[in-house]
């Protein structure tokens, strides 16, 4: 009875959760990719699990926002943060000497030199006096522990994402608390090794829009000149548009411009006369500023959005506080996932926001109230307040219930008009969900394996953080397959506590333990049953040997009793027969 009503149902429910979450996770990844030909996109990998018999009152398992929040402009980047007051940041001293090179992304470099012992305030002063398109400041930001202070850089005329900050020393940006990454550039190491003469170098460039451009530069080399490094750099900068040269530490570094995404891999060089070979040109890695796609950049300029005040959303009775100056979309999702509210958040490959319900609430978001700023929910592409699906400018001062448990499904579906909803059947008491019964590879893939998505594509730059144009980049890009493979480690199961890898392993391990326990209980039951049956037979059964022994015992007792009676009879007879005979 327990096996039928409890154990089997439990494991069927486990498999239902696994198949539901895995199929939707893989589908959302696969749909964001292109096939190897670059012509097919938007296909599901699995047949989507859906409501089969719930009619107009299904469970709402997943909500997917319509906005693809990527390839937008970076307006601010945050460095040192979470300080009690501004002097704690401004008076912080630098440990090492350093040099920052600010490149406006097209044709201008600005240098900042700092010495060990200088303060962050000295750095702020140097940047603001030397760089016209960027400001560095200290300001407030709201954390879960109240108002704190941060160091940040803010655009003046150019989005920071269109510029480049090179840390020639490799440590200065990190000391100031800014995120960094390594970027490769072509470096001409030994210009003095080049024989005097004239050289032509041709740059074949691939721009971010896919177009190709060829540019040639004529270089006159005179190794006797004291300014040969600057002479060569100036020759490149005046004759070429998409590559700029900068002298760094005795080398000439070639930096692709923003139209090439500062990517040296978009540059192919024809050096038939051997200039670069003689100059020992090589690829070098430099530390550069890594602009973070924080929420203050994504929601920048929205009505009444104040990044310094932060915001919160409430799921059930749990408040989740968000600091848009440091939190990214991924950070926001992780905060939701750690809140243990029965709601999980995730991102698609092209940064659409996803909300899931978990097993603890029967995979039904309608059982939880989710509220927060109206501007947030429109900004995530869940709702549309002005009948313009491309305008994400709802008021952040207006409190809004994204999901209200008291609303019927028709009202909810109308409210979430921009969202893609995945509904499933509600669970009957003591029954599994039967999601696994619907689990199958989509017919499109079954009939044509070449439609398998492999290429994640490239989003075109946009001004409002809504990537409407995504183009294929070629069959050599297999990022979609990598993401599907990596998804097995994401903690989306067991109420966000286990990954797919851990979950299926846990099921197998648990089944093994329960099977071993059941086998031992069966063996113990068999032994106990044999003992009981033996005792029962002993009590109620007949033993012939024992009965024969009893019969012999009773027979001997009867014979002894008979002899006693005979002796008594003889004694009485003698007394009667011989009484009074003496003396006759």
C-alpha positions as CSV (number, residue, x, y, z in Angstrom):
1,X,0.0,0.0,0.0
2,X,2.8,2.4,1.0
3,X,4.7,1.5,-2.2
4,X,1.7,2.3,-4.4
5,X,0.4,5.4,-2.6
6,X,3.6,7.0,-1.3
7,X,6.9,5.8,-2.7
8,X,5.9,5.5,-6.4
9,X,4.1,8.8,-6.4
10,X,7.1,10.5,-4.7
11,X,9.5,9.3,-7.4
12,X,7.1,10.1,-10.2
13,X,6.8,13.7,-8.8
14,X,10.6,13.9,-8.7
15,X,10.8,13.0,-12.4
16,X,7.9,15.4,-13.2
17,X,9.9,18.2,-11.7
18,X,13.1,17.2,-13.5
19,X,11.4,16.9,-16.9
20,X,9.4,20.2,-16.5
21,X,12.4,22.3,-15.5
22,X,14.9,20.7,-17.8
23,X,12.6,20.9,-20.9
24,X,11.8,24.6,-20.3
25,X,15.4,25.6,-19.4
26,X,16.8,23.9,-22.6
27,X,14.0,25.4,-24.7
28,X,14.7,28.9,-23.6
29,X,18.4,28.5,-24.4
30,X,17.8,26.8,-27.7
31,X,15.3,29.3,-28.9
32,X,17.9,32.1,-28.5
33,X,20.3,30.5,-31.0
34,X,20.7,30.0,-34.7
35,X,21.3,26.8,-36.6
36,X,24.7,26.3,-38.3
37,X,23.4,27.9,-41.5
38,X,22.3,31.0,-39.6
39,X,18.8,31.0,-41.0
40,X,16.7,29.1,-38.4
41,X,16.1,30.4,-34.9
42,X,13.4,30.4,-32.3
43,X,12.9,26.6,-32.3
44,X,12.2,24.6,-29.1
45,X,14.4,21.6,-28.4
46,X,11.7,19.8,-26.5
47,X,7.9,19.7,-26.8
48,X,6.9,22.3,-24.2
49,X,5.0,20.9,-21.2
50,X,1.6,22.5,-21.1
51,X,-1.8,22.3,-19.3
52,X,-3.8,19.5,-20.7
53,X,-7.1,19.5,-18.7
54,X,-7.1,22.5,-16.5
55,X,-9.2,24.6,-18.8
56,X,-9.3,28.3,-17.9
57,X,-7.8,27.8,-14.5
58,X,-4.3,26.3,-14.9
59,X,-1.3,26.7,-12.8
60,X,1.2,29.3,-13.9
61,X,4.7,27.8,-13.9
62,X,6.8,30.3,-15.7
63,X,6.7,34.0,-16.9
64,X,9.2,35.2,-19.5
65,X,9.8,38.9,-20.1
66,X,9.8,40.3,-23.6
67,X,12.8,42.6,-23.2
68,X,16.2,41.3,-24.2
69,X,18.4,43.5,-22.0
70,X,21.8,43.5,-23.6
71,X,24.1,45.6,-25.9
72,X,22.9,48.9,-24.4
73,X,25.0,51.8,-23.3
74,X,27.0,51.9,-20.0
75,X,26.5,55.2,-18.4
76,X,28.2,54.6,-15.0
77,X,30.6,52.1,-13.5
78,X,31.1,51.6,-9.8
79,X,34.4,51.2,-8.0
80,X,35.0,51.2,-4.2
81,X,31.6,51.0,-2.5
82,X,29.8,50.3,0.7
83,X,31.8,52.9,2.7
84,X,30.3,54.7,5.7
85,X,31.3,58.2,4.4
86,X,32.9,59.9,1.5
87,X,36.2,60.8,3.2
88,X,36.8,57.0,3.8
89,X,37.1,56.7,0.1
90,X,38.7,60.0,-0.8
91,X,41.5,59.7,1.7
92,X,42.3,56.1,0.8
93,X,45.9,55.9,-0.4
94,X,47.2,54.1,-3.5
95,X,49.8,51.4,-2.9
96,X,51.6,51.5,-6.2
97,X,52.6,53.8,-9.0
98,X,50.2,53.6,-11.9
99,X,49.2,54.9,-15.3
100,X,45.7,55.0,-16.8
101,X,45.2,55.5,-20.5
102,X,41.7,56.8,-21.5
103,X,40.7,56.1,-25.1
104,X,37.6,57.8,-26.5
105,X,37.0,54.9,-28.8
106,X,37.9,56.7,-32.0
107,X,40.9,59.0,-32.1
108,X,42.0,60.4,-28.8
109,X,44.0,59.2,-25.8
110,X,44.4,60.8,-22.4
111,X,47.0,59.7,-19.8
112,X,46.8,59.8,-16.0
113,X,50.0,59.1,-14.0
114,X,49.7,58.4,-10.2
115,X,52.3,57.8,-7.6
116,X,52.3,55.5,-4.6
117,X,50.9,57.4,-1.6
118,X,48.5,59.5,-3.7
119,X,44.9,59.5,-2.5
120,X,41.8,58.5,-4.3
121,X,40.9,62.2,-4.2
122,X,44.1,62.9,-6.2
123,X,43.0,60.3,-8.7
124,X,39.5,62.0,-9.0
125,X,41.1,65.4,-9.6
126,X,43.5,64.0,-12.2
127,X,40.8,62.2,-14.2
128,X,38.3,65.1,-14.1
129,X,41.0,67.6,-15.2
130,X,42.4,65.4,-18.0
131,X,39.5,63.5,-19.5
132,X,36.7,65.5,-21.2
133,X,34.2,62.7,-21.8
134,X,34.1,61.1,-18.4
135,X,33.8,62.2,-14.7
136,X,34.9,60.5,-11.6
137,X,33.0,61.1,-8.3
138,X,32.0,59.9,-4.9
139,X,28.3,59.6,-4.1
140,X,25.7,57.7,-2.2
141,X,24.1,54.4,-2.9
142,X,21.5,52.4,-0.9
143,X,22.4,49.0,0.5
144,X,20.5,46.5,2.6
145,X,22.4,48.1,5.6
146,X,21.3,51.7,4.7
147,X,23.0,54.6,2.9
148,X,26.6,54.0,2.0
149,X,29.1,55.7,-0.3
150,X,30.8,54.7,-3.6
151,X,33.4,55.8,-6.1
152,X,32.1,55.8,-9.6
153,X,32.8,57.0,-13.2
154,X,30.1,58.6,-15.2
155,X,29.8,59.4,-18.9
156,X,30.1,63.1,-19.8
157,X,29.5,62.9,-23.5
158,X,30.3,59.4,-24.5
159,X,28.8,56.1,-23.1
160,X,31.6,54.4,-21.2
161,X,30.8,51.2,-23.2
162,X,32.0,53.0,-26.3
163,X,35.4,53.9,-24.7
164,X,38.4,52.0,-23.3
165,X,40.4,52.5,-20.1
166,X,43.7,50.8,-20.2
167,X,45.5,50.2,-16.9
168,X,49.2,50.2,-18.0
169,X,50.4,49.3,-14.5
170,X,47.8,46.6,-14.1
171,X,46.9,47.5,-10.5
172,X,45.5,51.0,-10.4
173,X,41.9,50.2,-11.5
174,X,41.7,47.3,-9.0
175,X,43.0,49.6,-6.2
176,X,40.2,51.9,-7.0
177,X,37.7,49.0,-6.8
178,X,36.8,48.9,-10.5
179,X,36.2,45.6,-12.2
180,X,38.8,44.7,-14.8
181,X,39.5,42.1,-17.5
182,X,42.3,41.2,-19.8
183,X,42.3,42.3,-23.4
184,X,44.8,41.5,-26.1
185,X,46.3,44.0,-28.4
186,X,49.1,43.9,-31.1
187,X,52.3,45.4,-29.7
188,X,55.4,46.5,-31.7
189,X,58.1,45.7,-29.3
190,X,61.5,46.6,-31.0
191,X,61.1,49.3,-33.6
192,X,64.9,49.8,-33.5
193,X,65.4,46.4,-35.1
194,X,63.7,47.6,-38.3
195,X,66.0,48.5,-41.1
196,X,65.7,52.1,-42.2
197,X,63.4,52.6,-45.2
198,X,59.7,52.8,-46.3
199,X,57.2,50.1,-45.5
200,X,53.5,49.6,-46.3
201,X,51.2,47.7,-43.9
202,X,47.6,46.9,-44.9
203,X,44.9,46.4,-42.2
204,X,41.9,44.3,-43.2
205,X,39.2,45.1,-40.7
206,X,35.9,43.5,-39.8
207,X,33.5,46.0,-38.2
208,X,30.9,45.0,-35.7
209,X,28.1,45.4,-38.3
210,X,29.8,42.7,-40.4
211,X,31.3,44.9,-43.1
212,X,34.9,44.6,-44.1
213,X,37.3,47.5,-44.6
214,X,40.9,47.6,-45.9
215,X,43.2,50.5,-44.9
216,X,46.9,50.9,-45.7
217,X,49.6,52.9,-43.9
218,X,52.9,54.0,-45.2
219,X,55.7,54.1,-42.6
220,X,59.0,55.7,-42.9
221,X,61.6,54.3,-40.5
222,X,64.6,56.3,-39.4
223,X,66.1,54.5,-36.4
224,X,68.4,57.5,-35.7
225,X,65.4,59.7,-34.8
226,X,64.9,60.2,-31.1
227,X,61.1,60.4,-31.7
228,X,60.8,57.2,-33.8
229,X,58.2,55.7,-31.6
230,X,55.9,58.7,-31.8
231,X,56.7,59.1,-35.5
232,X,55.5,55.6,-36.3
233,X,52.4,56.0,-34.0
234,X,51.5,59.3,-35.6
235,X,51.8,57.8,-39.1
236,X,49.4,55.0,-38.2
237,X,46.9,57.4,-36.5
238,X,46.8,59.9,-39.4
239,X,46.4,57.3,-42.2
240,X,44.2,54.7,-40.6
241,X,40.7,55.2,-39.1
242,X,39.8,51.9,-37.4
243,X,43.1,51.2,-35.7
244,X,44.9,53.7,-33.4
245,X,48.5,53.5,-32.1
246,X,49.6,54.4,-28.6
247,X,53.1,54.3,-27.1
248,X,53.1,52.3,-23.9
249,X,56.3,51.5,-22.1
250,X,58.6,51.6,-25.1
251,X,56.3,49.7,-27.3
252,X,53.7,50.8,-29.9
253,X,50.4,49.3,-29.1
254,X,47.7,49.0,-31.8
255,X,44.2,49.4,-30.5
256,X,41.1,48.7,-32.6
257,X,38.4,51.4,-32.3
258,X,34.9,50.9,-30.9
259,X,33.5,50.1,-34.4
260,X,35.7,46.9,-34.1
261,X,34.6,46.3,-30.5
262,X,38.3,46.9,-29.5
263,X,38.8,43.4,-30.7
264,X,42.2,42.5,-32.2
265,X,40.7,39.3,-33.7
266,X,38.7,41.5,-36.1
267,X,42.0,42.7,-37.6
268,X,44.1,40.9,-40.3
269,X,47.4,42.4,-41.3
270,X,49.2,42.1,-44.6
271,X,52.9,42.8,-44.0
272,X,54.6,41.8,-47.2
273,X,57.7,44.0,-46.6
274,X,58.3,42.5,-43.2
275,X,57.9,45.7,-41.0
276,X,56.1,44.0,-38.2
277,X,58.3,40.9,-38.4
278,X,61.4,42.9,-38.0
279,X,59.8,45.0,-35.2
280,X,59.0,41.8,-33.2
281,X,55.3,42.5,-33.2
282,X,53.4,40.2,-30.9
283,X,50.1,40.0,-29.1
284,X,50.2,41.3,-25.5
285,X,47.5,41.2,-22.8
286,X,46.6,44.5,-21.0
287,X,44.4,45.1,-18.0
288,X,41.3,47.2,-19.0
289,X,38.2,48.5,-17.3
290,X,35.3,46.0,-17.5
291,X,32.1,48.1,-17.6
292,X,29.5,46.1,-15.6
293,X,25.9,45.9,-16.9
294,X,24.4,47.1,-13.6
295,X,20.7,47.8,-13.2
296,X,21.4,51.5,-13.0
297,X,22.5,51.4,-16.6
298,X,19.7,49.2,-17.8
299,X,17.0,51.4,-16.2
300,X,18.9,54.7,-16.7
301,X,16.6,57.6,-17.3
302,X,13.3,55.8,-16.5
303,X,10.6,57.9,-14.8
304,X,11.4,58.5,-11.1
305,X,14.1,55.9,-11.2
306,X,16.7,56.9,-8.6
307,X,19.7,54.5,-8.5
308,X,21.0,56.0,-5.3
309,X,17.8,54.9,-3.4
310,X,17.7,51.3,-4.5
311,X,14.4,49.4,-4.6
312,X,12.8,46.2,-3.3
313,X,10.3,43.6,-4.5
314,X,8.2,41.5,-2.1
315,X,7.3,37.9,-2.7
316,X,4.8,36.7,-0.2
317,X,6.0,38.4,3.0
318,X,9.7,38.5,2.1
319,X,11.3,41.7,1.0
320,X,14.2,41.5,-1.4
321,X,16.4,44.6,-1.5
322,X,18.3,45.6,-4.6
323,X,21.1,48.1,-5.1
324,X,21.1,49.0,-8.8
325,X,24.5,50.7,-8.6
326,X,26.3,47.4,-8.0
327,X,23.7,44.7,-8.8
328,X,23.4,43.2,-12.3
329,X,20.5,41.2,-13.7
330,X,22.3,38.1,-12.6
331,X,22.8,39.4,-9.1
332,X,19.1,40.3,-8.9
333,X,18.1,36.8,-10.0
334,X,20.4,35.3,-7.4
335,X,18.9,37.4,-4.6
336,X,15.5,36.1,-5.6
337,X,16.8,32.5,-5.7
338,X,18.4,32.8,-2.2
339,X,15.2,34.3,-0.6
340,X,13.5,30.9,-0.2
341,X,10.1,32.2,-1.3
342,X,9.0,29.5,-3.7
343,X,9.9,31.7,-6.7
344,X,13.1,31.3,-8.8
345,X,14.6,33.7,-11.3
346,X,16.8,33.1,-14.3
347,X,18.1,34.7,-17.5
348,X,18.0,33.5,-21.1
349,X,21.1,33.7,-23.2
350,X,20.1,37.1,-24.5
351,X,19.1,38.4,-21.0
352,X,15.4,38.1,-20.9
353,X,14.2,37.8,-17.3
354,X,12.4,34.6,-16.2
355,X,10.3,33.8,-13.1
356,X,9.6,30.2,-12.1
357,X,7.4,28.6,-9.4
358,X,9.0,25.8,-7.4
359,X,7.8,22.4,-6.2
360,X,6.9,23.8,-2.7
361,X,4.1,25.8,-4.3
362,X,3.0,23.1,-6.8
363,X,4.7,25.0,-9.7
364,X,2.1,27.7,-9.5
365,X,3.2,31.3,-9.4
366,X,-0.5,32.3,-8.8
367,X,-0.1,31.1,-5.2
368,X,2.4,33.9,-4.4
369,X,1.9,37.6,-4.3
370,X,4.7,39.4,-6.2
371,X,4.8,43.2,-5.8
372,X,7.3,46.0,-6.5
373,X,7.8,49.2,-8.5
374,X,5.7,49.3,-11.6
375,X,8.7,50.7,-13.5
376,X,10.7,47.5,-12.7
377,X,8.1,45.1,-14.0
378,X,7.6,47.1,-17.2
379,X,11.4,47.5,-17.5
380,X,11.7,43.7,-17.4
381,X,9.2,43.3,-20.2
382,X,6.4,41.7,-18.1
383,X,3.7,44.4,-18.5
384,X,2.8,47.2,-20.8
385,X,1.2,50.3,-19.2
386,X,0.9,52.6,-22.2
387,X,0.1,50.3,-25.1
388,X,3.6,50.7,-26.5
389,X,5.5,47.4,-26.1
390,X,8.8,49.1,-26.9
391,X,8.5,51.8,-24.3
392,X,9.7,50.7,-20.9
393,X,9.1,53.9,-18.9
394,X,6.5,53.2,-16.3
395,X,6.7,55.2,-13.0
396,X,9.1,53.7,-10.5
397,X,7.2,55.4,-7.6
398,X,4.0,53.4,-8.3
399,X,3.7,50.2,-6.3
400,X,2.3,47.3,-8.4
401,X,1.2,43.7,-7.9
402,X,2.7,41.7,-10.7
403,X,0.9,38.6,-9.5
404,X,-2.1,38.7,-7.1
405,X,-3.4,35.4,-5.9
406,X,-7.0,36.7,-5.8
407,X,-7.1,37.4,-9.5
408,X,-8.5,34.9,-12.0
409,X,-6.3,33.6,-14.8
410,X,-8.0,35.7,-17.5
411,X,-7.2,38.9,-15.6
412,X,-3.6,37.8,-15.0
413,X,-3.1,36.8,-18.6
414,X,-4.4,40.3,-19.7
415,X,-2.1,42.0,-17.2
416,X,1.0,40.0,-18.4
417,X,0.3,40.8,-22.0
418,X,3.9,41.3,-22.9
419,X,5.1,38.1,-21.2
420,X,5.2,34.6,-22.5
421,X,3.4,32.4,-20.0
422,X,3.9,28.6,-19.5
423,X,0.9,27.0,-17.8
424,X,0.7,23.5,-16.5
425,X,-2.0,21.3,-14.9
426,X,-2.8,21.7,-11.3
427,X,-1.9,18.8,-9.0
428,X,-4.6,16.4,-7.6
429,X,-4.1,15.4,-4.0
430,X,-1.7,12.4,-3.6
431,X,-1.2,12.2,-7.4
432,X,1.9,13.0,-9.5
433,X,1.8,15.8,-12.0
434,X,2.4,13.5,-15.1
435,X,4.7,16.1,-16.7
436,X,7.2,13.4,-17.7
437,X,4.5,11.8,-19.9
438,X,4.7,14.9,-22.2
439,X,8.5,14.9,-22.3
440,X,9.7,14.5,-25.9
441,X,12.1,16.1,-28.5
442,X,10.3,18.5,-30.7
443,X,9.1,17.3,-34.1
444,X,11.1,20.0,-35.9
445,X,14.4,18.6,-34.5
446,X,13.3,15.0,-34.9
447,X,12.6,15.5,-38.6
448,X,15.6,17.8,-39.3
449,X,18.6,17.5,-37.0
450,X,20.4,20.3,-39.0
451,X,18.0,22.8,-37.4
452,X,19.8,22.2,-34.0
453,X,20.8,25.6,-32.7
454,X,24.5,26.2,-32.1
455,X,25.3,29.9,-32.7
456,X,24.2,32.4,-30.0
457,X,24.5,35.3,-32.5
458,X,25.5,38.9,-32.0
459,X,23.1,41.6,-30.7
460,X,23.4,45.0,-32.4
461,X,24.1,48.0,-30.2
462,X,21.0,49.8,-29.1
463,X,20.2,52.9,-27.0
464,X,17.5,51.5,-24.7
465,X,18.7,48.0,-23.6
466,X,16.3,46.2,-25.8
467,X,18.1,44.0,-28.4
468,X,15.7,43.8,-31.3
469,X,18.3,42.9,-33.9
470,X,20.4,39.7,-33.4
471,X,22.4,38.3,-36.3
472,X,24.1,35.0,-36.8
473,X,27.9,34.9,-36.4
474,X,28.6,31.6,-38.1
475,X,28.8,27.9,-37.4
476,X,32.1,28.2,-35.6
477,X,30.2,29.9,-32.7
478,X,28.9,27.0,-30.6
479,X,28.0,29.0,-27.5
480,X,24.4,27.7,-27.4
481,X,25.6,24.1,-27.1
482,X,28.0,25.2,-24.3
483,X,25.2,26.9,-22.5
484,X,23.0,23.8,-22.7
485,X,25.8,21.7,-21.3
486,X,26.6,24.2,-18.5
487,X,22.9,24.4,-17.5
488,X,23.2,21.0,-15.7
489,X,25.0,22.8,-12.9
490,X,22.4,25.6,-12.4
491,X,20.4,25.2,-9.1
492,X,16.9,25.3,-10.4
493,X,15.5,22.2,-8.8
494,X,14.4,21.2,-5.2
495,X,13.3,24.8,-4.6
496,X,16.6,26.2,-6.0
497,X,18.8,24.1,-3.8
498,X,20.0,21.5,-6.3
499,X,21.3,21.5,-9.9
500,X,20.1,19.1,-12.6
501,X,23.3,17.1,-12.1
502,X,22.8,17.0,-8.3
503,X,19.1,16.3,-8.5
504,X,19.2,13.3,-10.8
505,X,22.2,11.9,-8.8
506,X,20.2,12.4,-5.6
507,X,17.2,10.6,-7.0
508,X,19.3,7.6,-7.9
509,X,21.1,7.6,-4.5
510,X,17.9,7.9,-2.6
511,X,16.3,5.1,-4.6
512,X,19.3,3.0,-3.9
513,X,19.1,3.6,-0.2
514,X,15.4,3.0,-0.1
515,X,15.8,-0.2,-2.2
516,X,18.5,-1.5,0.2
517,X,16.4,-0.6,3.2
518,X,13.4,-2.3,1.6
519,X,15.5,-5.5,1.0
520,X,16.7,-5.6,4.6
521,X,13.1,-5.1,5.8
522,X,12.0,-7.9,3.6
523,X,14.7,-10.2,4.8
524,X,13.9,-9.3,8.4
525,X,10.2,-9.8,7.8
526,X,10.9,-13.3,6.3
527,X,12.9,-14.3,9.4
528,X,10.3,-13.0,11.7
529,X,7.6,-14.7,9.8
530,X,9.4,-18.0,9.9
531,X,9.8,-17.7,13.7
532,X,6.1,-16.8,14.2
533,X,5.0,-19.7,12.0
534,X,7.2,-22.1,13.9
535,X,5.9,-20.9,17.2
536,X,2.3,-21.1,16.0
537,X,2.8,-24.7,14.8
538,X,4.5,-25.5,18.1
539,X,1.5,-24.3,20.0
540,X,-1.3,-25.7,17.8
541,X,0.5,-28.7,16.2
542,X,0.8,-32.5,17.4
543,X,4.1,-34.2,18.0
544,X,3.8,-38.1,17.8
545,X,7.0,-38.7,19.7
546,X,5.9,-36.4,22.5
547,X,2.4,-38.0,22.5
548,X,3.9,-41.6,22.6
549,X,6.2,-40.6,25.4
550,X,3.1,-39.3,27.3
551,X,1.2,-42.5,26.6
552,X,4.1,-44.6,28.0
553,X,4.3,-42.3,31.0
554,X,0.5,-42.5,31.6
555,X,0.7,-46.3,31.0
556,X,3.4,-46.7,33.6
557,X,1.5,-44.5,36.0
558,X,-1.6,-46.6,35.4
559,X,0.3,-49.9,36.1
560,X,1.8,-48.5,39.2
561,X,-1.6,-47.3,40.4
562,X,-3.1,-50.8,39.6
563,X,-0.4,-52.5,41.7
564,X,-1.0,-50.1,44.6
565,X,-4.7,-50.9,44.4
566,X,-4.0,-54.7,44.2
567,X,-1.8,-54.4,47.3
568,X,-4.4,-52.5,49.2
569,X,-7.0,-55.0,48.1
570,X,-4.9,-57.9,49.3
571,X,-4.3,-56.1,52.6
572,X,-8.0,-55.5,53.2
573,X,-8.9,-59.0,52.2
574,X,-6.4,-60.4,54.6
575,X,-7.6,-58.3,57.4
576,X,-11.2,-59.3,56.8
577,X,-10.5,-63.0,56.2
578,X,-8.2,-63.5,59.2
579,X,-9.7,-61.2,61.8
580,X,-10.7,-63.3,64.9
581,X,-9.1,-66.5,63.7
582,X,-6.1,-66.2,66.1
583,X,-6.6,-68.5,69.1
584,X,-9.0,-70.9,67.6
